[in-house]
Amino acid sequence: MKQLLRFLLMTLVFTTSVAVVSNADTGSENRIDLIGKVVDKYYLDFKPLTTIELPRLIYDNGNVHVYRSTTSLLNKSELFTDAAYVDAYPVTVDGRIKPASYQIVRLDGTSPQFDFSITNHLVFFWLAALLTFLIFIPLSKKYRKGTGRITEPQGPFQNIFETLVIFIRDEIALQNIGSQKYQMFTPYLLTVFFFILFMNFFGLMPWGVSATADITVTAALALFTFSATQIFASKDHWRHVFWFPGVPVPIKFILLPVELIGLFTKPFALCIRLFANMASGKILILSILGTIFIFADLFGSGVAYGTSWFWVFLTLFIYLIKALVGFIQAYVFTILSALFIGMATADHSDEHGH
């Protein structure tokens, strides 16, 4: 049954993708840009209500150029323009140039040195960080006063989060890092878990965005785990990397590059796993909803309306799965981080000779 469902979903995504490419080639007005829905944007998309352009910060030729929006940049800057307007006349509304691709280039079409502009993924990244602070700073004050430490936790809010905190502390940190060092890394693991969880859940909200569907975000998170793993690694860890004990010398030279590569494949796997799962879920949901419009183009509005209930029901089902996946991915990233840290910080006894 699982294989059949997977086959049907993959067939649906493939069919929708083919239709998208076909419509793009024919210039259809109903073209569905799936990738455009998940990539980073320089505005907050609240369509069909409105869009909110975000500030642009560009460093070029030793100068920092700051504008409150892309529209402001296009109308005030004499150095930059929209990439779509390099060889075309700009589109104007009420005498003001409007953005087209939102990709800012120099007037000759070359890219500026650095574009530090704020994007929608970064905004939701900050929102997840803010939510983390707003939740756990009041909770920490309660524990300092003794509520939940001397007395029992009070209220459903504290009880729910204490359950998760104790689970991460006892079942993830303690089990994978060990009783001697787990307290050092528990705050980091708690932060990673709830931070990723909030970013994943933001993607389920109307007009929300999963910042974890951006590979730069997951790469930054994986870099923190990699740094913690290497900075606090034990001497025994490095001995197993550079001069594996208990094996013949020729084998040591074979294992050395393998172990060095393994140092980087672990955070790379953390990065790709989280990014791929969150980005693919968004694309899958859009593909299913897009089938309604594809059917309207292929078979007419009658067939599209008649089958729309099925696609909407299937989308709701996928949404429930995506909510579960959002929780699971936060858990997987956290437990793998704890496992990698525990492997690096552990002092192994030399049992290879035995």
C-alpha positions in Angstrom: 0.0 0.0 0.0 2.8 2.4 0.9 4.6 1.6 -2.4 1.4 2.2 -4.3 0.8 5.6 -2.6 4.4 6.6 -3.2 4.1 5.7 -6.9 0.9 7.7 -7.3 2.4 10.8 -5.6 5.6 10.6 -7.6 3.5 10.2 -10.8 1.4 13.2 -9.8 4.5 15.4 -9.2 6.0 14.3 -12.5 2.8 14.9 -14.4 2.4 18.4 -12.8 6.1 19.2 -13.6 5.7 18.2 -17.2 2.6 20.4 -17.5 4.4 23.3 -15.8 7.2 23.0 -18.4 4.7 22.7 -21.2 2.8 25.7 -20.1 6.0 27.7 -19.7 7.0 26.9 -23.3 3.6 27.9 -24.7 3.4 31.1 -22.6 0.2 30.1 -20.8 -1.1 32.6 -18.3 -1.9 29.7 -15.9 1.7 28.7 -15.6 2.5 27.3 -12.1 6.1 28.1 -10.9 6.7 25.4 -8.3 10.3 26.3 -7.7 9.5 30.0 -7.4 7.2 29.2 -4.5 10.0 27.7 -2.3 13.0 29.8 -3.3 14.2 32.8 -1.3 12.4 36.1 -2.1 13.1 39.7 -1.3 9.5 40.3 -0.2 6.9 38.8 2.0 4.2 37.2 -0.2 0.7 37.8 1.1 -1.0 37.4 -2.3 -3.7 38.0 -3.4 -3.9 40.6 -0.6 -0.5 42.3 -0.9 3.3 41.9 -0.9 5.7 43.6 1.5 9.1 44.4 0.0 12.1 43.9 2.3 15.1 46.2 2.7 18.0 45.8 0.3 21.6 46.0 1.5 24.3 45.8 -1.2 28.1 46.1 -0.8 29.9 47.1 -4.0 33.2 48.8 -4.7 33.9 49.6 -1.0 30.5 51.2 -0.4 27.4 49.9 1.4 24.1 50.8 -0.3 21.0 50.6 1.9 17.4 51.0 0.5 14.1 50.3 2.3 12.8 48.2 -0.6 13.6 47.0 -4.1 11.3 49.6 -5.6 13.1 52.3 -3.7 16.4 51.1 -5.0 15.3 51.0 -8.7 13.9 54.5 -8.5 16.7 56.2 -6.5 19.9 54.3 -7.4 22.0 55.4 -10.4 24.3 52.3 -10.0 21.9 49.3 -10.0 18.9 48.0 -11.8 16.7 44.9 -12.1 18.3 42.1 -14.1 15.2 42.0 -16.3 15.7 45.7 -17.3 19.3 45.4 -18.5 18.2 44.9 -22.1 14.5 45.9 -21.8 12.6 49.1 -20.9 11.5 49.1 -17.3 7.9 48.6 -16.3 6.5 51.6 -14.5 3.3 52.2 -12.5 2.3 55.8 -11.7 5.7 56.9 -12.9 7.7 54.6 -10.6 9.8 51.6 -11.8 8.4 48.3 -10.5 10.6 45.3 -9.8 10.5 42.4 -12.2 12.9 39.6 -11.2 14.1 41.3 -7.9 17.6 40.3 -8.9 19.8 43.5 -8.6 22.7 44.0 -10.9 24.9 46.8 -12.0 23.8 48.8 -15.1 26.1 46.8 -17.3 24.4 43.5 -16.1 27.2 42.3 -13.9 26.5 41.2 -10.3 27.5 43.4 -7.3 30.1 42.1 -5.0 27.9 41.2 -2.1 24.1 41.3 -1.6 23.2 41.2 2.1 19.5 42.0 1.5 16.9 40.7 3.9 14.8 37.8 2.5 11.6 36.1 3.5 13.5 33.0 4.8 15.6 35.3 7.0 12.5 37.0 8.4 10.9 33.7 9.4 14.3 32.6 10.7 14.2 35.7 13.0 10.6 35.0 13.9 11.5 31.5 15.0 14.4 32.8 17.1 12.1 35.5 18.6 9.4 32.8 19.5 12.1 30.7 21.1 13.1 33.6 23.4 9.5 34.6 24.1 8.7 31.1 25.3 11.8 30.0 27.2 12.8 33.3 28.9 9.6 33.4 31.0 9.9 29.6 31.6 13.4 30.0 32.9 12.3 32.7 35.3 9.6 30.3 36.7 12.2 27.7 37.3 14.6 30.2 39.0 11.7 31.0 41.3 11.3 27.3 42.1 8.1 26.6 40.1 8.7 23.3 38.5 12.0 22.8 40.4 10.9 22.9 44.0 7.2 22.6 43.4 5.4 20.8 40.6 4.9 22.6 37.2 1.9 24.9 37.0 -0.4 25.3 34.0 -0.6 23.4 30.7 2.0 25.7 29.1 4.8 24.8 31.5 3.8 21.1 31.6 3.9 20.7 27.9 7.3 22.2 27.4 8.7 20.5 30.5 7.7 17.2 29.0 9.7 18.0 25.8 12.6 19.4 27.7 13.0 16.4 30.0 12.6 14.1 27.0 15.5 15.8 25.1 17.6 16.0 28.2 17.1 12.4 29.4 16.4 10.4 26.1 18.7 12.3 23.7 21.4 14.2 25.5 22.0 11.7 28.4 21.6 8.6 26.3 24.0 9.7 23.5 26.6 11.9 25.2 26.8 10.2 28.6 26.3 11.2 32.2 29.6 13.1 32.5 29.2 15.7 29.7 25.5 15.7 28.7 24.7 18.8 30.8 27.2 20.9 28.8 25.4 20.2 25.5 21.8 20.0 26.7 21.1 23.8 26.2 22.4 23.6 22.6 20.3 20.5 21.8 17.2 22.2 23.3 17.8 25.3 21.3 18.3 23.4 18.1 15.2 21.2 18.6 12.8 24.0 19.3 14.4 26.4 16.8 14.0 23.9 14.0 10.5 22.9 15.2 9.2 26.4 15.1 10.7 27.1 11.6 9.1 23.9 10.3 5.7 24.8 11.7 5.9 28.3 10.3 5.8 26.7 6.9 2.3 25.3 7.7 0.8 28.6 8.4 -1.1 30.6 5.7 1.5 32.7 3.8 4.1 31.1 6.0 7.6 30.0 5.0 9.8 27.2 6.2 13.2 28.7 6.7 14.6 25.1 6.9 13.6 24.7 3.2 16.6 27.0 2.6 19.9 25.1 2.4 21.9 28.0 3.8 19.8 27.8 7.0 20.3 24.1 7.4 24.0 24.5 6.5 24.4 27.0 9.3 22.7 24.7 11.8 24.9 21.8 10.7 28.0 24.0 11.0 27.2 24.7 14.7 27.0 21.0 15.3 30.2 20.4 13.4 31.9 23.1 15.4 30.7 21.7 18.7 31.8 18.3 17.7 35.4 19.3 16.8 36.0 21.9 19.5 35.1 19.6 22.4 36.4 16.4 20.8 38.5 14.3 23.0 42.1 13.2 22.3 40.9 9.7 21.8 38.7 11.0 19.0 41.6 12.6 17.1 43.7 9.5 17.7 41.0 7.5 16.0 41.0 10.0 13.1 44.7 10.4 12.4 46.2 7.1 13.7 43.6 4.5 14.2 44.7 2.3 17.1 44.8 -1.5 17.0 45.2 -1.9 13.2 48.3 -2.6 11.0 50.3 0.5 9.9 49.4 0.1 6.2 45.7 0.1 7.1 46.2 3.2 9.1 47.1 5.1 5.9 44.0 3.8 4.2 41.7 4.7 7.1 43.1 8.3 7.5 41.4 9.8 4.4 38.3 7.8 5.1 38.1 9.3 8.7 38.9 12.8 7.5 36.1 12.6 4.9 33.8 11.2 7.6 34.3 14.4 9.6 32.6 16.4 6.9 30.0 13.9 5.6 28.2 13.9 9.0 27.3 17.6 9.0 26.7 17.5 5.3 24.1 14.7 5.8 22.5 16.8 8.6 22.2 19.8 6.2 20.9 17.9 3.2 18.4 15.7 5.1 16.6 18.6 6.8 16.6 20.8 3.7 15.4 18.1 1.3 12.6 16.9 3.6 11.2 20.4 4.2 11.6 21.7 0.6 10.1 18.5 -1.0 7.0 18.7 1.3 6.3 22.2 0.1 6.7 21.3 -3.5 4.5 18.2 -3.1 1.6 20.3 -1.6 1.9 22.8 -4.4 2.0 20.0 -7.0 -1.2 18.5 -5.7 -3.1 21.8 -5.6 -1.7 22.7 -9.0 -3.3 19.6 -10.5 -6.7 21.5 -10.3 -5.4 24.2 -12.6 -3.7 21.6 -14.9 -7.0 19.8 -15.2 -8.7 23.1 -16.0 -6.3 23.6 -18.9 -6.4 20.0 -20.2 -10.1 19.0 -19.6 -12.0 22.2 -18.9 -13.3 23.9 -15.7 -16.0 21.3 -15.2 -13.5 18.4 -14.7 -11.4 20.7 -12.5 -14.3 21.7 -10.2 -15.5 18.1 -10.1 -12.2 16.7 -9.0 -11.0 19.6 -6.8 -12.5 18.1 -3.7 -10.2 15.1 -4.0 -7.1 17.2 -4.5 -8.0 19.5 -1.5 -8.6 16.4 0.7 -5.3 14.9 -0.4 -3.6 18.2 0.4 -5.0 18.3 3.9 -3.8 14.7 4.4 -0.3 15.7 3.2 -0.5 18.8 5.5 -1.0 16.4 8.5 1.9 14.3 7.4 4.0 17.4 6.9 3.2 18.5 10.5 4.4 15.1 11.7 7.5 15.3 9.5 8.3 18.8 10.8 8.4 17.3 14.4 10.3 14.2 13.3 13.0 16.2 11.4 13.6 18.4 14.4 14.0 15.3 16.5 16.3 13.6 13.9 18.5 16.6 13.6 18.8 16.9 17.4 19.4 13.2 18.1 22.0 12.9 15.3 23.7 16.1 16.7 23.8 14.5 20.1 25.1 11.2 18.6 27.9 12.9 16.7 28.9 15.0 19.8 28.8 11.9 22.0 31.0 10.0 19.6 33.6 12.8 19.5 33.7 13.6 23.2 33.8 10.0 24.5 37.0 8.6 25.9 37.1 5.1 24.5 39.1 2.3 26.1 41.6 0.8 23.7 39.8 -2.5 23.0 41.1 -3.0 19.4 44.0 -5.2 20.5 41.6 -7.3 22.5 
